[in-house]
Structures are given as structure tokens and as C-alpha cells.
Amino acid sequence: MKISQEVREYAKDYQSNENIEVKLIDDPLEGMRQKSQEFRATGAELYHPAVTEE
């Protein structure tokens, strides 16, 4: 596949001594807390009836 070849070429050209810094925009634990609250607020049910627009 073309994309796989492109990734291989990029990796080959990439200098291993370069540092890549990844910064999270949001705190993942805070996001999970918010989703937990949303889940409980909607009844803590896994399956909800479908909403149809008429």
C-alpha cells in the first residue's frame, strides 16, 4: 500500500535522536468524569430508544 510505503520512508529519514513532545489539550481523567456524569444523568442505561424526527 502506498501509505505504508510513505510511512516506511518517513521512518527511515527520521532522526532517532529527535524528541517529539505530545501535549494533551484536555485532561483525560476530567473527560472521563464528565462522561460518567452525563451517563448517570441520562439514566445510566446502555441502550436508549431511538429518537425519530417527525
C-alpha positions in Angstrom: 0.0 0.0 0.0 1.2 3.5 -0.8 0.6 4.9 2.7 2.6 2.1 4.3 5.5 2.8 1.9 5.3 6.5 2.8 5.4 5.7 6.5 8.4 3.5 6.0 10.2 6.2 4.0 9.4 8.8 6.7 10.6 6.5 9.5 13.8 5.8 7.6 14.5 9.5 7.1 13.5 10.4 10.7 16.4 11.0 13.1 16.0 8.9 16.2 17.6 11.5 18.4 14.8 14.0 17.7 12.4 14.3 20.6 8.7 14.5 19.9 6.7 16.2 22.6 3.0 15.4 22.9 0.8 17.7 24.9 -2.8 16.8 25.8 -5.2 19.6 25.3 -7.6 18.2 27.8 -7.1 16.1 30.9 -8.3 12.6 30.0 -9.4 11.9 33.6 -11.5 15.0 33.6 -13.1 14.0 30.3 -14.0 10.6 31.8 -15.5 12.2 34.9 -17.7 14.4 32.6 -18.8 11.4 30.5 -19.6 9.5 33.7 -21.8 12.3 34.9 -23.5 12.5 31.5 -24.1 8.8 31.6 -25.7 8.9 35.0 -27.8 12.0 34.1 -29.3 10.1 31.1 -30.4 7.2 33.3 -27.2 5.0 33.3 -28.7 2.8 30.6 -26.6 1.3 27.8 -29.4 1.2 25.3 -31.9 4.1 24.8 -34.9 4.1 22.5 -34.3 5.6 19.1 -35.4 9.1 18.7 -37.3 9.7 15.5 -37.9 13.1 13.9 -41.4 13.6 12.5 
